[in-house]
Amino acid sequence: MPCFSVAHVREQGVDLIIAPLATDFGRKDPGTQRAVIAELQLRSRGAGLAGTVVPVWDAGGGRMAFIAPRPWHTYFSSIDLGIVRASLNRELQW
């Protein structure tokens, strides 16, 4: 069964599940993006992980794009994909 690596972190007392996705995720229509996020959330819960799934991807030019609740935009704007990769600590069965 394929595995998908995520970073399960606790930041400022809140659990987050950061999911690095392929660059083309940012070009998908919003409905497809929501469906992918919902599937990741479902699989995270199934793996016993608490928290909100936040997809991240390479936006080009050294920038990381993300879809996160508004209160977390400052945090996600302050990190990059290198930090995310270094934080990968859980695997979801796919």
Biopython code that builds the backbone (N, CA, C, O; Angstrom):
import numpy as np
from Bio.PDB.StructureBuilder import StructureBuilder

atoms = [
    (1, "MET", "N", (0.843, -1.175, 0.000)),
    (1, "MET", "CA", (0.000, 0.000, 0.000)),
    (1, "MET", "C", (0.891, 1.241, 0.000)),
    (1, "MET", "O", (1.789, 1.349, 0.835)),
    (2, "PRO", "N", (0.661, 2.176, -0.916)),
    (2, "PRO", "CA", (1.482, 3.389, -0.970)),
    (2, "PRO", "C", (1.332, 4.238, 0.294)),
    (2, "PRO", "O", (0.293, 4.221, 0.953)),
    (3, "CYS", "N", (2.385, 4.974, 0.613)),
    (3, "CYS", "CA", (2.388, 5.866, 1.778)),
    (3, "CYS", "C", (2.568, 7.307, 1.323)),
    (3, "CYS", "O", (3.171, 7.574, 0.284)),
    (4, "PHE", "N", (2.037, 8.224, 2.112)),
    (4, "PHE", "CA", (2.148, 9.639, 1.834)),
    (4, "PHE", "C", (2.712, 10.300, 3.084)),
    (4, "PHE", "O", (2.107, 10.208, 4.152)),
    (5, "SER", "N", (3.845, 10.956, 2.975)),
    (5, "SER", "CA", (4.500, 11.573, 4.138)),
    (5, "SER", "C", (3.908, 12.942, 4.445)),
    (5, "SER", "O", (3.663, 13.746, 3.546)),
    (6, "VAL", "N", (3.683, 13.192, 5.734)),
    (6, "VAL", "CA", (3.188, 14.476, 6.208)),
    (6, "VAL", "C", (3.984, 14.899, 7.441)),
    (6, "VAL", "O", (4.659, 14.086, 8.073)),
    (7, "ALA", "N", (3.891, 16.163, 7.760)),
    (7, "ALA", "CA", (4.484, 16.688, 8.988)),
    (7, "ALA", "C", (3.347, 16.956, 9.970)),
    (7, "ALA", "O", (2.516, 17.836, 9.746)),
    (8, "HIS", "N", (3.317, 16.193, 11.053)),
    (8, "HIS", "CA", (2.325, 16.415, 12.103)),
    (8, "HIS", "C", (3.013, 17.242, 13.178)),
    (8, "HIS", "O", (3.880, 16.745, 13.897)),
    (9, "VAL", "N", (2.620, 18.510, 13.284)),
    (9, "VAL", "CA", (3.298, 19.427, 14.198)),
    (9, "VAL", "C", (2.281, 20.096, 15.123)),
    (9, "VAL", "O", (1.091, 20.188, 14.819)),
    (10, "ARG", "N", (2.786, 20.549, 16.237)),
    (10, "ARG", "CA", (1.977, 21.341, 17.175)),
    (10, "ARG", "C", (2.624, 22.717, 17.224)),
    (10, "ARG", "O", (3.769, 22.861, 17.651)),
    (11, "GLU", "N", (1.893, 23.709, 16.789)),
    (11, "GLU", "CA", (2.404, 25.080, 16.718)),
    (11, "GLU", "C", (1.451, 25.983, 17.482)),
    (11, "GLU", "O", (0.256, 26.028, 17.189)),
    (12, "GLN", "N", (1.982, 26.698, 18.456)),
    (12, "GLN", "CA", (1.194, 27.607, 19.283)),
    (12, "GLN", "C", (-0.030, 26.900, 19.876)),
    (12, "GLN", "O", (-1.114, 27.476, 19.964)),
    (13, "GLY", "N", (0.169, 25.632, 20.281)),
    (13, "GLY", "CA", (-0.884, 24.869, 20.918)),
    (13, "GLY", "C", (-1.910, 24.265, 19.967)),
    (13, "GLY", "O", (-2.926, 23.735, 20.415)),
    (14, "VAL", "N", (-1.661, 24.338, 18.667)),
    (14, "VAL", "CA", (-2.610, 23.834, 17.672)),
    (14, "VAL", "C", (-1.932, 22.755, 16.836)),
    (14, "VAL", "O", (-0.804, 22.932, 16.377)),
    (15, "ASP", "N", (-2.631, 21.633, 16.643)),
    (15, "ASP", "CA", (-2.118, 20.558, 15.785)),
    (15, "ASP", "C", (-2.354, 20.896, 14.324)),
    (15, "ASP", "O", (-3.444, 21.311, 13.932)),
    (16, "LEU", "N", (-1.310, 20.709, 13.528)),
    (16, "LEU", "CA", (-1.379, 20.923, 12.084)),
    (16, "LEU", "C", (-0.815, 19.697, 11.385)),
    (16, "LEU", "O", (0.130, 19.072, 11.866)),
    (17, "ILE", "N", (-1.398, 19.366, 10.262)),
    (17, "ILE", "CA", (-0.909, 18.270, 9.426)),
    (17, "ILE", "C", (-0.516, 18.904, 8.095)),
    (17, "ILE", "O", (-1.367, 19.229, 7.267)),
    (18, "ILE", "N", (0.782, 19.071, 7.911)),
    (18, "ILE", "CA", (1.284, 19.759, 6.721)),
    (18, "ILE", "C", (1.584, 18.705, 5.657)),
    (18, "ILE", "O", (2.374, 17.787, 5.874)),
    (19, "ALA", "N", (0.934, 18.859, 4.504)),
    (19, "ALA", "CA", (1.027, 17.867, 3.438)),
    (19, "ALA", "C", (1.683, 18.468, 2.197)),
    (19, "ALA", "O", (1.047, 19.236, 1.475)),
    (20, "PRO", "N", (2.949, 18.128, 1.938)),
    (20, "PRO", "CA", (3.595, 18.631, 0.717)),
    (20, "PRO", "C", (3.038, 17.913, -0.508)),
    (20, "PRO", "O", (3.042, 16.684, -0.576)),
    (21, "LEU", "N", (2.563, 18.687, -1.463)),
    (21, "LEU", "CA", (1.954, 18.149, -2.676)),
    (21, "LEU", "C", (2.751, 18.567, -3.905)),
    (21, "LEU", "O", (3.645, 19.410, -3.829)),
    (22, "ALA", "N", (2.414, 17.966, -5.023)),
    (22, "ALA", "CA", (3.081, 18.285, -6.288)),
    (22, "ALA", "C", (2.790, 19.727, -6.691)),
    (22, "ALA", "O", (1.765, 20.300, -6.319)),
    (23, "THR", "N", (3.697, 20.287, -7.444)),
    (23, "THR", "CA", (3.586, 21.677, -7.894)),
    (23, "THR", "C", (2.267, 21.949, -8.606)),
    (23, "THR", "O", (1.709, 23.038, -8.471)),
    (24, "ASP", "N", (1.764, 20.985, -9.357)),
    (24, "ASP", "CA", (0.542, 21.220, -10.133)),
    (24, "ASP", "C", (-0.715, 21.331, -9.270)),
    (24, "ASP", "O", (-1.777, 21.680, -9.785)),
    (25, "PHE", "N", (-0.617, 21.044, -7.972)),
    (25, "PHE", "CA", (-1.777, 21.193, -7.089)),
    (25, "PHE", "C", (-2.320, 22.620, -7.152)),
    (25, "PHE", "O", (-3.532, 22.827, -7.114)),
    (26, "GLY", "N", (-1.438, 23.587, -7.248)),
    (26, "GLY", "CA", (-1.850, 24.988, -7.297)),
    (26, "GLY", "C", (-2.611, 25.350, -8.554)),
    (26, "GLY", "O", (-3.288, 26.377, -8.584)),
    (27, "ARG", "N", (-2.519, 24.542, -9.583)),
    (27, "ARG", "CA", (-3.221, 24.816, -10.842)),
    (27, "ARG", "C", (-4.541, 24.054, -10.956)),
    (27, "ARG", "O", (-5.276, 24.217, -11.930)),
    (28, "LYS", "N", (-4.832, 23.235, -9.972)),
    (28, "LYS", "CA", (-6.091, 22.486, -9.993)),
    (28, "LYS", "C", (-7.245, 23.410, -9.609)),
    (28, "LYS", "O", (-7.058, 24.406, -8.910)),
    (29, "ASP", "N", (-8.437, 23.059, -10.081)),
    (29, "ASP", "CA", (-9.594, 23.901, -9.761)),
    (29, "ASP", "C", (-9.909, 23.769, -8.261)),
    (29, "ASP", "O", (-9.573, 22.761, -7.640)),
    (30, "PRO", "N", (-10.552, 24.785, -7.689)),
    (30, "PRO", "CA", (-10.826, 24.787, -6.248)),
    (30, "PRO", "C", (-11.597, 23.559, -5.761)),
    (30, "PRO", "O", (-11.357, 23.088, -4.649)),
    (31, "GLY", "N", (-12.510, 23.036, -6.566)),
    (31, "GLY", "CA", (-13.257, 21.844, -6.162)),
    (31, "GLY", "C", (-12.354, 20.635, -6.007)),
    (31, "GLY", "O", (-12.497, 19.862, -5.060)),
    (32, "THR", "N", (-11.424, 20.470, -6.938)),
    (32, "THR", "CA", (-10.472, 19.364, -6.858)),
    (32, "THR", "C", (-9.551, 19.548, -5.663)),
    (32, "THR", "O", (-9.245, 18.584, -4.961)),
    (33, "GLN", "N", (-9.110, 20.770, -5.426)),
    (33, "GLN", "CA", (-8.264, 21.039, -4.266)),
    (33, "GLN", "C", (-9.000, 20.680, -2.976)),
    (33, "GLN", "O", (-8.431, 20.034, -2.097)),
    (34, "ARG", "N", (-10.244, 21.091, -2.862)),
    (34, "ARG", "CA", (-11.028, 20.778, -1.655)),
    (34, "ARG", "C", (-11.189, 19.269, -1.478)),
    (34, "ARG", "O", (-11.122, 18.763, -0.358)),
    (35, "ALA", "N", (-11.400, 18.550, -2.583)),
    (35, "ALA", "CA", (-11.555, 17.093, -2.508)),
    (35, "ALA", "C", (-10.267, 16.433, -2.025)),
    (35, "ALA", "O", (-10.313, 15.505, -1.218)),
    (36, "VAL", "N", (-9.124, 16.903, -2.509)),
    (36, "VAL", "CA", (-7.834, 16.352, -2.076)),
    (36, "VAL", "C", (-7.615, 16.631, -0.588)),
    (36, "VAL", "O", (-7.192, 15.751, 0.161)),
    (37, "ILE", "N", (-7.905, 17.855, -0.172)),
    (37, "ILE", "CA", (-7.751, 18.212, 1.242)),
    (37, "ILE", "C", (-8.666, 17.349, 2.107)),
    (37, "ILE", "O", (-8.245, 16.867, 3.159)),
    (38, "ALA", "N", (-9.904, 17.150, 1.680)),
    (38, "ALA", "CA", (-10.847, 16.325, 2.448)),
    (38, "ALA", "C", (-10.342, 14.886, 2.555)),
    (38, "ALA", "O", (-10.448, 14.274, 3.618)),
    (39, "GLU", "N", (-9.798, 14.345, 1.476)),
    (39, "GLU", "CA", (-9.268, 12.979, 1.505)),
    (39, "GLU", "C", (-8.078, 12.881, 2.449)),
    (39, "GLU", "O", (-7.965, 11.918, 3.208)),
    (40, "LEU", "N", (-7.192, 13.868, 2.407)),
    (40, "LEU", "CA", (-6.045, 13.878, 3.324)),
    (40, "LEU", "C", (-6.515, 13.989, 4.773)),
    (40, "LEU", "O", (-5.957, 13.344, 5.660)),
    (41, "GLN", "N", (-7.536, 14.804, 5.011)),
    (41, "GLN", "CA", (-8.070, 14.959, 6.365)),
    (41, "GLN", "C", (-8.646, 13.628, 6.848)),
    (41, "GLN", "O", (-8.416, 13.224, 7.988)),
    (42, "LEU", "N", (-9.390, 12.955, 5.981)),
    (42, "LEU", "CA", (-9.988, 11.663, 6.322)),
    (42, "LEU", "C", (-8.911, 10.632, 6.644)),
    (42, "LEU", "O", (-9.015, 9.916, 7.640)),
    (43, "ARG", "N", (-7.889, 10.554, 5.816)),
    (43, "ARG", "CA", (-6.814, 9.579, 6.034)),
    (43, "ARG", "C", (-5.992, 9.936, 7.277)),
    (43, "ARG", "O", (-5.502, 9.048, 7.974)),
    (44, "SER", "N", (-5.844, 11.224, 7.551)),
    (44, "SER", "CA", (-5.135, 11.646, 8.763)),
    (44, "SER", "C", (-5.895, 11.199, 10.008)),
    (44, "SER", "O", (-5.305, 10.666, 10.949)),
    (45, "ARG", "N", (-7.186, 11.417, 10.004)),
    (45, "ARG", "CA", (-8.010, 10.983, 11.139)),
    (45, "ARG", "C", (-7.908, 9.466, 11.313)),
    (45, "ARG", "O", (-7.793, 8.967, 12.432)),
    (46, "GLY", "N", (-7.953, 8.738, 10.185)),
    (46, "GLY", "CA", (-7.841, 7.287, 10.223)),
    (46, "GLY", "C", (-6.518, 6.819, 10.796)),
    (46, "GLY", "O", (-6.430, 5.735, 11.373)),
    (47, "ALA", "N", (-5.481, 7.646, 10.633)),
    (47, "ALA", "CA", (-4.154, 7.310, 11.167)),
    (47, "ALA", "C", (-3.992, 7.799, 12.609)),
    (47, "ALA", "O", (-2.924, 7.652, 13.203)),
    (48, "GLY", "N", (-5.057, 8.379, 13.166)),
    (48, "GLY", "CA", (-5.001, 8.848, 14.550)),
    (48, "GLY", "C", (-4.354, 10.207, 14.726)),
    (48, "GLY", "O", (-3.951, 10.565, 15.833)),
    (49, "LEU", "N", (-4.249, 10.967, 13.648)),
    (49, "LEU", "CA", (-3.630, 12.298, 13.733)),
    (49, "LEU", "C", (-4.697, 13.363, 13.923)),
    (49, "LEU", "O", (-5.669, 13.419, 13.170)),
    (50, "ALA", "N", (-4.516, 14.200, 14.923)),
    (50, "ALA", "CA", (-5.427, 15.315, 15.153)),
    (50, "ALA", "C", (-4.889, 16.530, 14.422)),
    (50, "ALA", "O", (-3.681, 16.649, 14.217)),
    (51, "GLY", "N", (-5.765, 17.423, 14.033)),
    (51, "GLY", "CA", (-5.325, 18.676, 13.445)),
    (51, "GLY", "C", (-5.919, 18.952, 12.087)),
    (51, "GLY", "O", (-6.617, 18.126, 11.499)),
    (52, "THR", "N", (-5.620, 20.137, 11.613)),
    (52, "THR", "CA", (-6.095, 20.614, 10.326)),
    (52, "THR", "C", (-5.056, 20.315, 9.257)),
    (52, "THR", "O", (-3.872, 20.596, 9.444)),
    (53, "VAL", "N", (-5.492, 19.748, 8.142)),
    (53, "VAL", "CA", (-4.593, 19.495, 7.018)),
    (53, "VAL", "C", (-4.346, 20.800, 6.278)),
    (53, "VAL", "O", (-5.278, 21.528, 5.937)),
    (54, "VAL", "N", (-3.071, 21.079, 6.039)),
    (54, "VAL", "CA", (-2.669, 22.252, 5.264)),
    (54, "VAL", "C", (-1.781, 21.772, 4.121)),
    (54, "VAL", "O", (-0.641, 21.366, 4.349)),
    (55, "PRO", "N", (-2.302, 21.815, 2.881)),
    (55, "PRO", "CA", (-1.462, 21.441, 1.746)),
    (55, "PRO", "C", (-0.466, 22.554, 1.442)),
    (55, "PRO", "O", (-0.797, 23.736, 1.528)),
    (56, "VAL", "N", (0.742, 22.169, 1.088)),
    (56, "VAL", "CA", (1.777, 23.119, 0.670)),
    (56, "VAL", "C", (2.395, 22.589, -0.620)),
    (56, "VAL", "O", (2.413, 21.381, -0.854)),
    (57, "TRP", "N", (2.901, 23.492, -1.454)),
    (57, "TRP", "CA", (3.528, 23.078, -2.705)),
    (57, "TRP", "C", (4.484, 24.160, -3.179)),
    (57, "TRP", "O", (4.425, 25.306, -2.733)),
    (58, "ASP", "N", (5.351, 23.777, -4.077)),
    (58, "ASP", "CA", (6.337, 24.691, -4.652)),
    (58, "ASP", "C", (5.622, 25.630, -5.623)),
    (58, "ASP", "O", (5.048, 25.189, -6.618)),
    (59, "ALA", "N", (5.664, 26.918, -5.324)),
    (59, "ALA", "CA", (5.022, 27.920, -6.173)),
    (59, "ALA", "C", (6.003, 28.530, -7.158)),
    (59, "ALA", "O", (5.649, 29.451, -7.894)),
    (60, "GLY", "N", (7.232, 28.028, -7.179)),
    (60, "GLY", "CA", (8.252, 28.561, -8.075)),
    (60, "GLY", "C", (8.970, 29.753, -7.452)),
    (60, "GLY", "O", (8.453, 30.409, -6.547)),
    (61, "GLY", "N", (10.139, 30.011, -7.942)),
    (61, "GLY", "CA", (10.900, 31.157, -7.457)),
    (61, "GLY", "C", (11.264, 31.073, -5.991)),
    (61, "GLY", "O", (11.461, 32.099, -5.340)),
    (62, "GLY", "N", (11.358, 29.850, -5.458)),
    (62, "GLY", "CA", (11.718, 29.687, -4.061)),
    (62, "GLY", "C", (10.581, 29.946, -3.090)),
    (62, "GLY", "O", (10.792, 29.996, -1.878)),
    (63, "ARG", "N", (9.375, 30.109, -3.621)),
    (63, "ARG", "CA", (8.219, 30.385, -2.762)),
    (63, "ARG", "C", (7.420, 29.113, -2.494)),
    (63, "ARG", "O", (7.361, 28.217, -3.336)),
    (64, "MET", "N", (6.817, 29.047, -1.332)),
    (64, "MET", "CA", (5.941, 27.948, -0.973)),
    (64, "MET", "C", (4.511, 28.478, -0.939)),
    (64, "MET", "O", (4.224, 29.473, -0.273)),
    (65, "ALA", "N", (3.625, 27.811, -1.656)),
    (65, "ALA", "CA", (2.206, 28.157, -1.606)),
    (65, "ALA", "C", (1.520, 27.223, -0.612)),
    (65, "ALA", "O", (2.032, 26.147, -0.302)),
    (66, "PHE", "N", (0.359, 27.643, -0.118)),
    (66, "PHE", "CA", (-0.361, 26.844, 0.874)),
    (66, "PHE", "C", (-1.827, 27.238, 0.876)),
    (66, "PHE", "O", (-2.204, 28.311, 0.405)),
    (67, "ILE", "N", (-2.639, 26.350, 1.414)),
    (67, "ILE", "CA", (-4.043, 26.651, 1.695)),
    (67, "ILE", "C", (-4.219, 26.385, 3.179)),
    (67, "ILE", "O", (-4.216, 25.236, 3.622)),
    (68, "ALA", "N", (-4.371, 27.463, 3.944)),
    (68, "ALA", "CA", (-4.460, 27.359, 5.400)),
    (68, "ALA", "C", (-5.501, 28.349, 5.912)),
    (68, "ALA", "O", (-5.796, 29.348, 5.256)),
    (69, "PRO", "N", (-6.051, 28.064, 7.082)),
    (69, "PRO", "CA", (-6.955, 29.039, 7.692)),
    (69, "PRO", "C", (-6.229, 30.385, 7.860)),
    (69, "PRO", "O", (-5.032, 30.418, 8.144)),
    (70, "ARG", "N", (-6.942, 31.455, 7.688)),
    (70, "ARG", "CA", (-6.378, 32.822, 7.727)),
    (70, "ARG", "C", (-5.467, 33.067, 8.927)),
    (70, "ARG", "O", (-4.413, 33.677, 8.749)),
    (71, "PRO", "N", (-5.816, 32.620, 10.152)),
    (71, "PRO", "CA", (-4.932, 32.885, 11.289)),
    (71, "PRO", "C", (-3.533, 32.274, 11.148)),
    (71, "PRO", "O", (-2.615, 32.672, 11.864)),
    (72, "TRP", "N", (-3.360, 31.316, 10.237)),
    (72, "TRP", "CA", (-2.081, 30.636, 10.083)),
    (72, "TRP", "C", (-1.258, 31.147, 8.909)),
    (72, "TRP", "O", (-0.176, 30.622, 8.646)),
    (73, "HIS", "N", (-1.745, 32.156, 8.200)),
    (73, "HIS", "CA", (-1.008, 32.661, 7.036)),
    (73, "HIS", "C", (0.363, 33.218, 7.412)),
    (73, "HIS", "O", (1.332, 32.997, 6.686)),
    (74, "THR", "N", (0.461, 33.923, 8.510)),
    (74, "THR", "CA", (1.759, 34.465, 8.918)),
    (74, "THR", "C", (2.748, 33.339, 9.189)),
    (74, "THR", "O", (3.903, 33.412, 8.769)),
    (75, "TYR", "N", (2.306, 32.306, 9.880)),
    (75, "TYR", "CA", (3.191, 31.169, 10.170)),
    (75, "TYR", "C", (3.656, 30.509, 8.875)),
    (75, "TYR", "O", (4.853, 30.296, 8.683)),
    (76, "PHE", "N", (2.724, 30.187, 7.993)),
    (76, "PHE", "CA", (3.108, 29.489, 6.766)),
    (76, "PHE", "C", (3.916, 30.376, 5.825)),
    (76, "PHE", "O", (4.693, 29.866, 5.018)),
    (77, "SER", "N", (3.749, 31.667, 5.913)),
    (77, "SER", "CA", (4.574, 32.587, 5.114)),
    (77, "SER", "C", (6.003, 32.652, 5.640)),
    (77, "SER", "O", (6.907, 33.094, 4.931)),
    (78, "SER", "N", (6.208, 32.213, 6.875)),
    (78, "SER", "CA", (7.535, 32.303, 7.488)),
    (78, "SER", "C", (8.365, 31.027, 7.330)),
    (78, "SER", "O", (9.541, 31.011, 7.696)),
    (79, "ILE", "N", (7.773, 29.961, 6.790)),
    (79, "ILE", "CA", (8.522, 28.718, 6.603)),
    (79, "ILE", "C", (8.651, 28.413, 5.114)),
    (79, "ILE", "O", (8.010, 29.056, 4.282)),
    (80, "ASP", "N", (9.480, 27.433, 4.788)),
    (80, "ASP", "CA", (9.650, 27.048, 3.387)),
    (80, "ASP", "C", (9.583, 25.532, 3.266)),
    (80, "ASP", "O", (9.458, 24.821, 4.262)),
    (81, "LEU", "N", (9.670, 25.050, 2.031)),
    (81, "LEU", "CA", (9.562, 23.614, 1.807)),
    (81, "LEU", "C", (10.690, 22.825, 2.460)),
    (81, "LEU", "O", (10.498, 21.664, 2.823)),
    (82, "GLY", "N", (11.857, 23.433, 2.616)),
    (82, "GLY", "CA", (12.955, 22.759, 3.315)),
    (82, "GLY", "C", (12.585, 22.463, 4.750)),
    (82, "GLY", "O", (12.859, 21.373, 5.252)),
    (83, "ILE", "N", (11.970, 23.412, 5.409)),
    (83, "ILE", "CA", (11.527, 23.209, 6.794)),
    (83, "ILE", "C", (10.447, 22.134, 6.841)),
    (83, "ILE", "O", (10.444, 21.284, 7.731)),
    (84, "VAL", "N", (9.530, 22.178, 5.873)),
    (84, "VAL", "CA", (8.475, 21.156, 5.827)),
    (84, "VAL", "C", (9.096, 19.774, 5.641)),
    (84, "VAL", "O", (8.755, 18.838, 6.364)),
    (85, "ARG", "N", (10.000, 19.644, 4.679)),
    (85, "ARG", "CA", (10.635, 18.334, 4.430)),
    (85, "ARG", "C", (11.365, 17.827, 5.673)),
    (85, "ARG", "O", (11.316, 16.636, 5.979)),
    (86, "ALA", "N", (12.036, 18.719, 6.383)),
    (86, "ALA", "CA", (12.763, 18.326, 7.597)),
    (86, "ALA", "C", (11.807, 17.924, 8.723)),
    (86, "ALA", "O", (12.213, 17.254, 9.672)),
    (87, "SER", "N", (10.556, 18.327, 8.620)),
    (87, "SER", "CA", (9.568, 18.044, 9.662)),
    (87, "SER", "C", (8.707, 16.820, 9.371)),
    (87, "SER", "O", (7.885, 16.438, 10.204)),
    (88, "LEU", "N", (8.880, 16.199, 8.206)),
    (88, "LEU", "CA", (8.062, 15.029, 7.867)),
    (88, "LEU", "C", (8.281, 13.938, 8.917)),
    (88, "LEU", "O", (9.408, 13.496, 9.139)),
    (89, "ASN", "N", (7.201, 13.515, 9.554)),
    (89, "ASN", "CA", (7.344, 12.569, 10.653)),
    (89, "ASN", "C", (6.238, 11.517, 10.742)),
    (89, "ASN", "O", (6.237, 10.693, 11.658)),
    (90, "ARG", "N", (5.312, 11.541, 9.808)),
    (90, "ARG", "CA", (4.223, 10.557, 9.795)),
    (90, "ARG", "C", (3.950, 10.127, 8.352)),
    (90, "ARG", "O", (4.256, 10.839, 7.395)),
    (91, "GLU", "N", (3.368, 8.944, 8.236)),
    (91, "GLU", "CA", (2.987, 8.461, 6.913)),
    (91, "GLU", "C", (1.524, 8.064, 6.918)),
    (91, "GLU", "O", (1.048, 7.414, 7.848)),
    (92, "LEU", "N", (0.820, 8.458, 5.880)),
    (92, "LEU", "CA", (-0.570, 8.069, 5.711)),
    (92, "LEU", "C", (-0.616, 6.953, 4.682)),
    (92, "LEU", "O", (0.051, 7.021, 3.649)),
    (93, "GLN", "N", (-1.402, 5.932, 4.967)),
    (93, "GLN", "CA", (-1.591, 4.849, 4.000)),
    (93, "GLN", "C", (-2.546, 5.341, 2.921)),
    (93, "GLN", "O", (-3.574, 5.951, 3.216)),
    (94, "TRP", "N", (-2.200, 5.073, 1.692)),
    (94, "TRP", "CA", (-3.030, 5.555, 0.583)),
    (94, "TRP", "C", (-3.640, 4.439, -0.156)),
    (94, "TRP", "O", (-4.370, 4.663, -1.122)),
]
sb = StructureBuilder()
sb.init_structure("model")
sb.init_model(0)
sb.init_chain("A")
sb.init_seg("    ")
for serial, (resi, resn, name, xyz) in enumerate(atoms, 1):
    if name == "N":
        sb.init_residue(resn, " ", resi, " ")
    sb.init_atom(name, np.array(xyz, "f"), 0.0, 1.0, " ", f" {name:<3s}", serial, name[0])
structure = sb.get_structure()
